[in-house]
C-alpha cells in the first residue's frame, strides 16, 4: 500500500507542532478526514515544547491537496512551515545536466580540450566535414524540438511550459538507449521560422526529434526538414504512436485469428497521430481502412477544406462507406481511437465483427474504458499506464534513434518504422502473448536491442545508411 501511494502524487508538509497544545494523532486524523494518506514521517527537530516534522502525504489531485492544507491550518498549535509537491521537487533546477567525459586537471589537459590543440581538430573537420561524426558530440546527440503548441493534453501552452516534457524526453533517450538528447523550445509558432531555426542549429546534432507541434503544421515542418537536411527528422507524436500501435496490432491480430489485409479498420481522429497510424498500416498491407473525423467518415467523393483530409480520403475507404463513427463501426474488426474520450459505448462495440480489437488511445480518458468491454473483445489497449496494453511511444523513439545514429541514416523512412514495429512485437513470444499482454514493458531490455538491429538492417537495405556497424555493437563506436 505504501509503495503504491509513493508511486502516485504526493506532497510533503513541513509543520511545527506545539507538543503541549496538540498531539500527532489529531494531525493525522485531520489529514485522513480530508482524504490524505500519510505514507512517511520524518522528524526534523524536537525539544520539550516544539517538534518539527515532514509528513509525506499521498493525494489524488490538487483539490485534495488544498483540502488537506485547509484542515491542518485549522488546528490549534500547528504551524505549516512549507508544503512541497514531490513532483515539483523532482523538477527543481531541471531534470538533466551536462557533464564532461574527461576532467581538466592541468594546463596540458586544457590545451588539448580547448586552445591551442583543439585547432587541429577544427581543421580536420573543416577539411573533411564527415569527421564531425567521430570528433564531436554529433554522433550520439539529437535535439528534442518543440514550439509548445500541442503539449500532452494541455494544448498550446508555449515554449517555457513545454520544457519539462522535453527534458523528460531527453532523460528517456539516455536511460533506454544511451542517446544524448537536448531539449530546445522555440519562441515561435511560425512554420517557416521553425524550419529555418532547426536547419540553423542542425550541424551540432545527429538527428532531430520534433515534439508536441500542432497539426497540420507538423506535417509540413517534418516533410520540409527531411528534404532539406541530411540527418533524420522524426515527429514522435505521429510516428512513435504509429510504430507502437502497429506493434500491438500485430500481436492482437494473431490472438483474434485475423489478418491485416482482410480486417475492416476504423480510425477515429485524423490528425497527426491518426494520419501516421493510417500510413504505417497501409504500408504494412491494410486494405479496408476508414478514417473518421468530426465530419464523419472521410471519402474520396467529398471535397474537404483540409488538404490533409483530402489526401487521406484519396488513399482510404475503398468501399466508399459514409456516415458517423457509430455507423461505419458496424462490422469493423478493429477500432483505433486517437481522438477524445467517451465516444463509444458497450453497445457500439457489440455492433463490430466477432472478436473485435479496440485500441482506445485518447488520453487521459479513452474513447471507451477497457473495463466496460473486456468480456466482449479479443483485445483492448489504451494510452494509459493503469490498464494492460499501454500504447506508449517510449517503446519506439529511443531504439529507432539509437539505430539511426549508429548507421548514420539520412532519414527514418517507412521501412525503418515497419522494422521497428515488428521488432517490438517480436519481443513477446508466442507463449507469453495473451489478450492482456500484446505490448512489452518500456523497461523490457530486449526492446531497444531488437529495434536497433532491425532498423539498421532496414536502413541498409533501403540505401539510407551511411555507416555499417557491427551487429553486436549496441552503442556508437
BATIDREN-288365 format. One line per field, with one value per residue (C-alpha): x, y, z negated; residue in three letters. Coordinates in pm, 1 decimal. Layout:
BEGIN
px [X / ...]
py [Y / ...]
pz [Z / ...]
res [ALA / ...]
END
This chain:
BEGIN
px [0.0 / 274.3 / 465.6 / 153.5 / 97.9 / 457.4 / 440.4 / 143.2 / 108.8 / 221.0 / 311.6 / 549.4 / 410.4 / 666.0 / 484.0 / 568.8 / 364.1 / 341.5 / 355.6 / 165.1 / -124.2 / -172.2 / -66.1 / 26.8 / -284.9 / -502.1 / -294.1 / -311.0 / -687.0 / -734.2 / -531.5 / -722.0 / -1057.1 / -953.4 / -872.6 / -494.8 / -284.5 / 30.7 / 297.6 / 612.4 / 702.0 / 1042.6 / 1131.3 / 1337.6 / 1390.3 / 1233.5 / 1251.7 / 1025.4 / 791.1 / 803.0 / 855.1 / 909.1 / 814.2 / 792.3 / 480.7 / 468.4 / 102.4 / -35.1 / -302.8 / -511.9 / -543.6 / -478.0 / -820.7 / -746.0 / -414.4 / -599.9 / -848.1 / -569.2 / -383.2 / -704.0 / -781.4 / -432.2 / -434.7 / -748.5 / -568.1 / -454.6 / -86.1 / 13.7 / 204.2 / 263.6 / 619.0 / 620.8 / 434.7 / 636.7 / 496.9 / 726.4 / 686.8 / 777.0 / 1078.5 / 1197.8 / 1189.2 / 1374.8 / 1659.8 / 1556.0 / 1595.3 / 1908.0 / 2261.1 / 2573.7 / 2886.6 / 3238.6 / 3364.3 / 3714.7 / 3842.5 / 4062.5 / 4334.0 / 4626.4 / 4745.8 / 4815.6 / 4458.5 / 4330.7 / 4533.8 / 4403.7 / 4034.2 / 4049.1 / 4319.3 / 4561.3 / 4544.1 / 4170.1 / 4255.9 / 4390.2 / 4050.7 / 3870.2 / 4099.5 / 4045.2 / 3668.6 / 3691.8 / 3888.7 / 3661.4 / 3318.6 / 3206.9 / 3463.1 / 3221.3 / 3052.4 / 3365.8 / 3522.4 / 3220.1 / 2903.1 / 2712.2 / 2744.0 / 2535.3 / 2325.6 / 1980.9 / 1771.5 / 1424.8 / 1248.9 / 905.6 / 715.6 / 483.0 / 173.1 / 31.8 / 174.9 / 31.4 / -336.4 / -262.5 / -272.6 / -92.3 / 92.3 / 403.6 / 774.9 / 864.2 / 582.3 / 680.6 / 1034.6 / 961.0 / 819.7 / 1120.9 / 1358.9 / 1174.1 / 1208.9 / 1583.4 / 1602.1 / 1422.8 / 1656.6 / 1957.4 / 1826.2 / 1680.2 / 1921.9 / 2227.2 / 2137.9 / 2229.9 / 1938.2 / 1892.6 / 1558.1 / 1508.5 / 1183.3 / 1130.7 / 970.9 / 783.0 / 496.9 / 563.4 / 625.8 / 898.2 / 1080.4 / 1075.8 / 1220.7 / 1491.4 / 1585.2 / 1614.3 / 1821.8 / 2049.3 / 2120.8 / 2137.1 / 2519.1 / 2552.8 / 2311.9 / 2288.6 / 1908.2 / 1602.1 / 1306.6 / 1009.4 / 769.6 / 430.7 / 389.7 / 28.3 / -135.3 / -134.1 / 188.3 / 377.2 / 331.4 / 493.1 / 770.0 / 875.4 / 840.9 / 1043.9 / 1318.2 / 1355.6 / 1406.3 / 1640.2 / 1857.9 / 2088.5 / 2008.6 / 1691.6 / 1391.1 / 1120.8 / 794.7 / 735.0 / 371.1 / 299.1 / 539.8 / 617.7 / 248.4 / 212.1 / 501.4 / 385.3 / 25.2 / 122.4 / 340.8 / 44.1 / -187.7 / 44.7 / 3.4 / -366.1 / -448.9 / -269.9 / -479.7 / -803.0 / -719.2 / -748.5 / -521.6 / -435.1 / -522.9 / -875.5 / -967.9 / -1200.6 / -1018.8 / -1180.8 / -952.0 / -1111.3 / -921.3 / -742.5 / -480.3 / -106.3 / -124.9 / -423.2 / -258.6 / 68.6 / -111.8 / -301.9 / 15.1 / 202.6 / -95.4 / -136.9 / 234.8 / 202.4 / -80.0 / -409.4 / -678.3 / -1008.4 / -915.9 / -1167.1 / -1081.0 / -1340.4 / -1323.9 / -1574.9 / -1739.5 / -1784.3 / -1616.2 / -1370.6 / -1449.1 / -1281.3 / -1609.9 / -1627.0 / -1429.8 / -1255.9 / -1103.7 / -829.7 / -572.5 / -452.3 / -803.4 / -836.8 / -514.7 / -617.4 / -957.1 / -795.0 / -595.9 / -854.4 / -1213.8 / -1219.1 / -1585.3 / -1684.8 / -1863.3 / -2028.4 / -2176.9 / -2089.1 / -1835.2 / -2109.1 / -2243.2 / -1913.6 / -1803.9 / -2065.6 / -1891.6 / -1543.9 / -1270.5 / -1051.0 / -1118.3 / -830.7 / -905.9 / -674.2 / -942.8 / -1124.9 / -1277.5 / -1612.1 / -1710.5 / -1821.8 / -2043.1 / -2054.7 / -2347.6 / -2134.4 / -1864.6 / -2128.1 / -2201.8 / -1844.6 / -1738.0 / -1680.6 / -1373.6 / -1317.7 / -992.0 / -1026.2 / -734.3 / -887.6 / -584.3 / -724.5 / -560.9 / -629.4 / -980.7 / -1006.3 / -1285.0 / -1419.0 / -1285.3 / -1144.4 / -1327.6 / -1660.8 / -1582.2 / -1327.6 / -1562.4 / -1666.2 / -1334.8 / -1039.9 / -800.4 / -832.6 / -549.1 / -522.3 / -265.0 / -291.3 / -44.3 / -311.5 / -458.8 / -292.6 / -154.1 / -41.7 / 47.3 / 347.7 / 583.9 / 871.2 / 888.5 / 981.5 / 1183.1 / 1492.6 / 1562.6 / 1481.7 / 1714.9 / 1981.1 / 1972.9 / 1960.9 / 2263.3 / 2464.0 / 2420.9 / 2418.0 / 2091.0 / 1998.4 / 1626.3 / 1394.2 / 1184.4 / 868.3 / 1063.0 / 1259.1 / 934.9 / 785.1 / 1102.9 / 1079.8 / 717.9 / 796.1 / 1088.3 / 869.1 / 602.4 / 860.1 / 977.0 / 672.6 / 693.1 / 402.6 / 395.9 / 383.1 / 119.9 / -225.8 / -512.5 / -360.6 / -2.7 / 44.3 / 296.9 / 622.4 / 701.9 / 902.2 / 1154.9 / 1199.8 / 1570.6 / 1520.6 / 1323.0 / 1590.2 / 1836.4 / 1584.3 / 1473.2 / 1833.3 / 1922.6 / 1605.0 / 1606.8 / 1974.8 / 1909.6 / 1615.1 / 1823.5 / 2098.5 / 1854.6 / 1683.6 / 2013.3 / 1982.9 / 2259.4 / 2599.6 / 2774.2 / 2759.7 / 2803.1 / 2881.8 / 2565.8 / 2657.1 / 2772.0 / 2498.6 / 2633.8 / 2813.6 / 3179.4]
py [0.0 / 244.5 / 170.4 / 231.6 / 567.9 / 675.9 / 596.7 / 833.3 / 1205.3 / 1314.9 / 1627.5 / 1687.2 / 1907.2 / 2050.5 / 2156.1 / 2280.1 / 2133.0 / 2272.0 / 1949.3 / 2083.7 / 2201.0 / 1920.6 / 1562.1 / 1399.3 / 1180.6 / 1491.3 / 1599.9 / 1254.8 / 1243.9 / 1583.5 / 1471.7 / 1144.7 / 1326.0 / 1536.5 / 1221.8 / 1219.0 / 912.0 / 967.4 / 736.3 / 869.9 / 1075.0 / 1239.4 / 1422.4 / 1730.7 / 1870.4 / 1840.2 / 1973.2 / 1976.8 / 2236.5 / 2207.9 / 1936.3 / 1992.7 / 1706.8 / 1636.2 / 1441.4 / 1274.4 / 1256.5 / 1070.4 / 1266.0 / 1215.8 / 1572.3 / 1940.4 / 1989.9 / 1724.8 / 1896.7 / 2220.4 / 2042.5 / 1880.4 / 2207.0 / 2385.7 / 2114.7 / 2125.8 / 2506.6 / 2494.1 / 2301.2 / 2492.5 / 2456.0 / 2371.1 / 2596.6 / 2491.3 / 2589.6 / 2466.8 / 2243.5 / 2066.8 / 1864.3 / 1565.2 / 1607.0 / 1976.1 / 1888.9 / 1645.7 / 1925.7 / 2188.3 / 2319.5 / 2092.9 / 1715.8 / 1690.9 / 1828.0 / 1826.2 / 1661.6 / 1630.7 / 1292.8 / 1375.6 / 1603.9 / 1908.3 / 1881.8 / 2078.3 / 2311.3 / 2022.4 / 1894.0 / 2247.0 / 2286.2 / 1957.6 / 2019.4 / 2388.9 / 2616.6 / 2568.7 / 2194.8 / 2197.1 / 2388.6 / 2066.1 / 1904.0 / 2202.3 / 2194.2 / 1820.8 / 1870.5 / 2173.0 / 1962.0 / 1657.3 / 1759.0 / 1398.3 / 1376.1 / 1580.0 / 1244.9 / 1094.3 / 1403.0 / 1583.1 / 1501.6 / 1489.6 / 1112.2 / 1048.1 / 1362.2 / 1464.5 / 1776.5 / 1740.9 / 2041.1 / 2184.7 / 2510.5 / 2424.2 / 2432.1 / 2083.3 / 1962.5 / 1636.8 / 1702.7 / 2063.2 / 2221.9 / 2540.8 / 2629.6 / 2784.2 / 2701.4 / 2765.0 / 2544.3 / 2272.9 / 2243.7 / 1990.1 / 1748.8 / 1789.2 / 1740.1 / 1421.4 / 1302.8 / 1363.2 / 1151.6 / 864.1 / 876.0 / 848.7 / 581.7 / 346.0 / 381.7 / 577.5 / 861.4 / 1213.7 / 1447.9 / 1816.6 / 1998.0 / 2303.5 / 2500.1 / 2773.7 / 3113.9 / 3096.5 / 2904.2 / 3026.0 / 2731.5 / 2898.0 / 3033.3 / 2692.9 / 2529.8 / 2797.5 / 2769.7 / 2391.6 / 2399.9 / 2660.9 / 2450.3 / 2114.5 / 2093.6 / 2009.9 / 1716.8 / 1370.4 / 1381.7 / 1592.7 / 1470.8 / 1701.1 / 1700.5 / 1848.2 / 2064.5 / 2110.3 / 1969.6 / 2040.6 / 2247.1 / 1942.6 / 1767.1 / 2042.4 / 2105.0 / 1741.5 / 1692.4 / 2002.8 / 1928.3 / 1570.7 / 1706.5 / 1989.4 / 1820.6 / 1519.2 / 1393.7 / 1209.3 / 1415.2 / 1227.8 / 1367.9 / 1130.8 / 1225.5 / 1091.4 / 810.0 / 690.6 / 636.0 / 466.8 / 226.9 / 112.3 / 89.4 / -139.3 / -348.5 / -403.5 / -473.2 / -743.1 / -938.2 / -854.2 / -984.4 / -1310.8 / -1356.1 / -1273.6 / -1501.7 / -1213.8 / -1069.9 / -708.0 / -737.8 / -866.0 / -666.1 / -367.3 / -98.0 / 224.2 / 504.7 / 792.5 / 1123.0 / 1217.3 / 1449.5 / 1393.6 / 1060.3 / 933.1 / 1000.9 / 838.7 / 533.1 / 500.4 / 538.1 / 261.6 / 26.4 / 96.6 / 35.9 / -292.8 / -410.6 / -287.6 / -263.8 / -182.5 / 125.2 / 403.2 / 734.7 / 923.2 / 1277.3 / 1542.4 / 1538.5 / 1161.8 / 901.7 / 1055.0 / 953.7 / 1047.4 / 1155.9 / 1452.5 / 1779.8 / 1892.3 / 2226.3 / 2041.6 / 1924.7 / 1650.5 / 1506.3 / 1530.1 / 1337.4 / 1086.3 / 1025.5 / 951.0 / 663.9 / 501.9 / 380.7 / 173.1 / 77.3 / 445.6 / 397.6 / 713.0 / 816.1 / 875.3 / 684.8 / 467.9 / 384.8 / 284.8 / 94.4 / -172.9 / -490.7 / -349.8 / -583.0 / -309.7 / 28.0 / 270.5 / 589.6 / 890.8 / 1149.0 / 1220.0 / 1036.8 / 865.9 / 848.3 / 486.0 / 262.8 / -111.4 / -123.9 / 31.3 / -233.1 / -505.7 / -393.0 / -473.5 / -805.9 / -1114.0 / -1088.3 / -716.2 / -536.5 / -197.8 / 43.0 / 338.5 / 565.1 / 907.5 / 1048.6 / 1086.5 / 947.1 / 674.4 / 661.1 / 373.8 / 227.8 / -126.7 / -248.5 / -186.3 / -420.3 / -668.6 / -964.5 / -890.2 / -801.1 / -1010.1 / -734.6 / -387.3 / -132.4 / 228.0 / 502.2 / 473.4 / 308.1 / 184.6 / -64.1 / -352.5 / -296.6 / 65.4 / 208.0 / 408.4 / 597.6 / 526.6 / 178.5 / 330.5 / 650.5 / 551.8 / 241.9 / 392.4 / 689.7 / 456.6 / 272.0 / 585.7 / 734.4 / 412.6 / 365.6 / 743.1 / 720.4 / 1025.3 / 974.5 / 748.5 / 600.5 / 388.9 / 64.7 / 151.3 / 226.6 / -106.1 / -281.2 / -110.0 / -218.4 / -578.0 / -578.1 / -450.7 / -711.1 / -991.0 / -903.5 / -1103.4 / -1475.0 / -1695.1 / -1843.2 / -1500.0 / -1344.2 / -1300.6 / -1054.0 / -861.9 / -874.2 / -770.6 / -491.9 / -530.7 / -314.7 / 1.2 / -148.9 / -464.3 / -453.8 / -666.6 / -396.4 / -138.1 / -409.6 / -568.7 / -234.9 / -132.1 / -446.4 / -449.5 / -77.7 / -74.9 / -366.7 / -182.2 / 135.3 / -57.0 / -239.6 / 86.9 / 268.3 / 541.4 / 410.1 / 575.8 / 350.4 / -24.3 / -102.2 / -447.1 / -636.1 / -685.9 / -327.8 / -182.7 / 170.1 / 404.2 / 333.7]
pz [0.0 / -89.9 / 228.7 / 439.0 / 274.6 / 309.8 / 679.7 / 719.9 / 643.8 / 301.3 / 105.7 / -180.6 / -457.1 / -697.5 / -1010.8 / -1357.2 / -1644.5 / -1996.0 / -2191.4 / -2492.8 / -2273.9 / -2023.0 / -1965.8 / -1639.3 / -1635.1 / -1589.7 / -1292.1 / -1134.4 / -1186.1 / -1016.1 / -714.9 / -691.0 / -712.5 / -412.9 / -215.4 / -256.0 / -328.1 / -539.3 / -396.0 / -566.6 / -874.3 / -927.9 / -1248.7 / -1158.4 / -1507.9 / -1850.2 / -2207.4 / -2511.6 / -2362.4 / -1983.0 / -1722.9 / -1350.1 / -1117.3 / -746.6 / -655.5 / -314.6 / -217.6 / 85.9 / 273.4 / 584.6 / 716.5 / 645.1 / 488.4 / 229.4 / 164.0 / 83.1 / -145.9 / -345.0 / -395.3 / -498.6 / -754.8 / -907.1 / -925.2 / -1140.7 / -1414.1 / -1724.2 / -1797.2 / -1442.3 / -1202.1 / -841.8 / -753.4 / -394.6 / -150.8 / 118.3 / 405.9 / 470.0 / 844.7 / 824.9 / 609.0 / 876.2 / 1134.4 / 929.9 / 1144.2 / 1429.7 / 1466.8 / 1680.7 / 1681.2 / 1898.9 / 1764.2 / 1906.0 / 2023.3 / 1905.4 / 1626.3 / 1685.3 / 1420.6 / 1562.2 / 1837.3 / 2073.6 / 2039.7 / 2100.6 / 2418.5 / 2559.9 / 2496.6 / 2581.2 / 2710.8 / 2878.1 / 2962.5 / 3037.1 / 3354.6 / 3503.9 / 3456.4 / 3607.4 / 3910.1 / 3959.7 / 3963.3 / 4193.4 / 4440.9 / 4405.9 / 4265.5 / 4210.7 / 3929.3 / 3715.3 / 3650.2 / 3498.9 / 3336.5 / 3184.1 / 2993.6 / 3322.3 / 3349.1 / 3038.1 / 2987.3 / 3100.9 / 3046.5 / 2898.3 / 3052.9 / 2973.0 / 3011.4 / 2722.5 / 2942.8 / 2867.4 / 2537.0 / 2399.3 / 2329.1 / 2232.4 / 2577.2 / 2676.9 / 2355.1 / 2510.3 / 2514.7 / 2149.9 / 2022.7 / 2271.7 / 2137.9 / 1858.7 / 2117.1 / 2345.6 / 2052.7 / 1963.0 / 2321.7 / 2303.7 / 1987.4 / 2160.3 / 2459.5 / 2229.8 / 1993.7 / 2250.6 / 2542.7 / 2431.0 / 2668.6 / 2558.7 / 2620.1 / 2553.7 / 2518.9 / 2739.9 / 2715.4 / 2973.1 / 2916.4 / 3244.2 / 3399.9 / 3749.7 / 3980.8 / 4187.8 / 3883.9 / 3714.7 / 4026.9 / 4058.8 / 3691.8 / 3690.8 / 4008.0 / 3848.5 / 3538.0 / 3718.0 / 3756.8 / 3386.5 / 3396.0 / 3548.0 / 3558.1 / 3479.8 / 3270.8 / 3327.9 / 3035.8 / 2948.1 / 3261.4 / 3361.0 / 3672.7 / 3963.6 / 3931.4 / 3803.9 / 4138.6 / 4344.6 / 4091.8 / 4086.0 / 4460.6 / 4543.6 / 4293.0 / 4416.8 / 4767.4 / 4669.0 / 4404.0 / 4428.9 / 4079.6 / 3971.3 / 3859.9 / 3671.0 / 3533.4 / 3245.3 / 3184.8 / 3530.9 / 3593.7 / 3242.4 / 3182.8 / 3521.2 / 3468.1 / 3125.3 / 3242.3 / 3530.0 / 3298.5 / 3069.4 / 3360.3 / 3497.0 / 3175.1 / 3132.1 / 3480.1 / 3402.9 / 3089.5 / 3273.5 / 3566.8 / 3815.0 / 4084.4 / 4150.7 / 4518.3 / 4458.8 / 4148.3 / 4160.2 / 3961.3 / 3840.7 / 3723.7 / 3534.0 / 3526.9 / 3847.3 / 3704.1 / 3678.5 / 3496.8 / 3694.8 / 4030.1 / 3923.1 / 3782.8 / 4109.9 / 4317.3 / 4138.6 / 4158.9 / 4531.2 / 4581.6 / 4392.4 / 4621.4 / 4474.9 / 4745.9 / 4571.8 / 4369.6 / 4296.2 / 4132.9 / 3928.7 / 3800.4 / 3696.5 / 4042.1 / 4031.5 / 4249.3 / 4497.6 / 4852.2 / 5179.9 / 5341.3 / 5098.8 / 5103.4 / 4782.5 / 4689.4 / 4501.2 / 4761.7 / 4524.9 / 4512.5 / 4890.6 / 4945.7 / 4679.6 / 4838.2 / 5174.7 / 5020.8 / 4790.8 / 4761.6 / 5084.1 / 5038.2 / 5000.0 / 4667.2 / 4537.5 / 4205.8 / 3845.0 / 3639.4 / 3493.7 / 3839.5 / 4002.7 / 3692.2 / 3766.1 / 3877.5 / 3814.0 / 3694.1 / 3545.7 / 3386.3 / 3335.0 / 3145.2 / 3130.9 / 3072.3 / 2743.8 / 2452.2 / 2409.7 / 2776.8 / 2762.2 / 2550.3 / 2497.8 / 2741.4 / 3016.4 / 2967.3 / 2987.4 / 3344.5 / 3451.5 / 3600.9 / 3385.8 / 3157.8 / 3215.1 / 3138.0 / 2966.7 / 2930.8 / 2745.1 / 2714.6 / 2628.8 / 2315.7 / 2032.9 / 2096.8 / 2364.4 / 2621.5 / 2410.9 / 2086.8 / 2127.5 / 1817.4 / 1992.7 / 2284.3 / 2152.5 / 2188.8 / 2547.3 / 2716.9 / 2827.8 / 2716.3 / 2570.3 / 2548.2 / 2432.7 / 2388.4 / 2009.6 / 1774.0 / 1531.2 / 1781.4 / 1969.0 / 2320.2 / 2298.8 / 2640.9 / 2525.4 / 2757.4 / 2519.2 / 2671.4 / 3006.8 / 3011.7 / 2808.2 / 3015.3 / 3353.3 / 3294.1 / 3149.6 / 3480.0 / 3694.8 / 3517.2 / 3526.1 / 3900.9 / 3966.7 / 4154.5 / 4359.6 / 4287.4 / 4089.5 / 4368.7 / 4367.0 / 4395.9 / 4081.6 / 3893.1 / 4001.8 / 3888.4 / 3550.1 / 3506.8 / 3597.0 / 3353.9 / 3070.0 / 3144.2 / 3155.6 / 2804.4 / 2687.0 / 2759.4 / 2866.1 / 2515.4 / 2349.3 / 2574.2 / 2416.3 / 2451.6 / 2160.3 / 2290.7 / 2652.6 / 2586.8 / 2389.7 / 2090.3 / 2152.4 / 1909.3 / 2117.9 / 2204.2 / 2517.4 / 2695.7 / 2779.8 / 2889.0 / 3123.1 / 3266.9 / 3325.0 / 3518.3 / 3728.1 / 3808.5 / 3906.6 / 4140.9 / 4296.8 / 4335.6 / 4512.5 / 4741.8 / 4841.6 / 4904.0 / 4637.5 / 4406.8 / 4437.5 / 4188.1 / 4134.3 / 3764.3 / 3631.8 / 3545.4 / 3180.5 / 3130.9 / 2912.0 / 2896.2 / 3127.8 / 3182.8]
res [UNK / UNK / UNK / UNK / UNK / UNK / UNK / UNK / UNK / UNK / UNK / UNK / UNK / UNK / UNK / UNK / UNK / UNK / UNK / UNK / UNK / UNK / UNK / UNK / UNK / UNK / UNK / UNK / UNK / UNK / UNK / UNK / UNK / UNK / UNK / UNK / UNK / UNK / UNK / UNK / UNK / UNK / UNK / UNK / UNK / UNK / UNK / UNK / UNK / UNK / UNK / UNK / UNK / UNK / UNK / UNK / UNK / UNK / UNK / UNK / UNK / UNK / UNK / UNK / UNK / UNK / UNK / UNK / UNK / UNK / UNK / UNK / UNK / UNK / UNK / UNK / UNK / UNK / UNK / UNK / UNK / UNK / UNK / UNK / UNK / UNK / UNK / UNK / UNK / UNK / UNK / UNK / UNK / UNK / UNK / UNK / UNK / UNK / UNK / UNK / UNK / UNK / UNK / UNK / UNK / UNK / UNK / UNK / UNK / UNK / UNK / UNK / UNK / UNK / UNK / UNK / UNK / UNK / UNK / UNK / UNK / UNK / UNK / UNK / UNK / UNK / UNK / UNK / UNK / UNK / UNK / UNK / UNK / UNK / UNK / UNK / UNK / UNK / UNK / UNK / UNK / UNK / UNK / UNK / UNK / UNK / UNK / UNK / UNK / UNK / UNK / UNK / UNK / UNK / UNK / UNK / UNK / UNK / UNK / UNK / UNK / UNK / UNK / UNK / UNK / UNK / UNK / UNK / UNK / UNK / UNK / UNK / UNK / UNK / UNK / UNK / UNK / UNK / UNK / UNK / UNK / UNK / UNK / UNK / UNK / UNK / UNK / UNK / UNK / UNK / UNK / UNK / UNK / UNK / UNK / UNK / UNK / UNK / UNK / UNK / UNK / UNK / UNK / UNK / UNK / UNK / UNK / UNK / UNK / UNK / UNK / UNK / UNK / UNK / UNK / UNK / UNK / UNK / UNK / UNK / UNK / UNK / UNK / UNK / UNK / UNK / UNK / UNK / UNK / UNK / UNK / UNK / UNK / UNK / UNK / UNK / UNK / UNK / UNK / UNK / UNK / UNK / UNK / UNK / UNK / UNK / UNK / UNK / UNK / UNK / UNK / UNK / UNK / UNK / UNK / UNK / UNK / UNK / UNK / UNK / UNK / UNK / UNK / UNK / UNK / UNK / UNK / UNK / UNK / UNK / UNK / UNK / UNK / UNK / UNK / UNK / UNK / UNK / UNK / UNK / UNK / UNK / UNK / UNK / UNK / UNK / UNK / UNK / UNK / UNK / UNK / UNK / UNK / UNK / UNK / UNK / UNK / UNK / UNK / UNK / UNK / UNK / UNK / UNK / UNK / UNK / UNK / UNK / UNK / UNK / UNK / UNK / UNK / UNK / UNK / UNK / UNK / UNK / UNK / UNK / UNK / UNK / UNK / UNK / UNK / UNK / UNK / UNK / UNK / UNK / UNK / UNK / UNK / UNK / UNK / UNK / UNK / UNK / UNK / UNK / UNK / UNK / UNK / UNK / UNK / UNK / UNK / UNK / UNK / UNK / UNK / UNK / UNK / UNK / UNK / UNK / UNK / UNK / UNK / UNK / UNK / UNK / UNK / UNK / UNK / UNK / UNK / UNK / UNK / UNK / UNK / UNK / UNK / UNK / UNK / UNK / UNK / UNK / UNK / UNK / UNK / UNK / UNK / UNK / UNK / UNK / UNK / UNK / UNK / UNK / UNK / UNK / UNK / UNK / UNK / UNK / UNK / UNK / UNK / UNK / UNK / UNK / UNK / UNK / UNK / UNK / UNK / UNK / UNK / UNK / UNK / UNK / UNK / UNK / UNK / UNK / UNK / UNK / UNK / UNK / UNK / UNK / UNK / UNK / UNK / UNK / UNK / UNK / UNK / UNK / UNK / UNK / UNK / UNK / UNK / UNK / UNK / UNK / UNK / UNK / UNK / UNK / UNK / UNK / UNK / UNK / UNK / UNK / UNK / UNK / UNK / UNK / UNK / UNK / UNK / UNK / UNK / UNK / UNK / UNK / UNK / UNK / UNK / UNK / UNK / UNK / UNK / UNK / UNK / UNK / UNK / UNK / UNK / UNK / UNK / UNK / UNK]
END
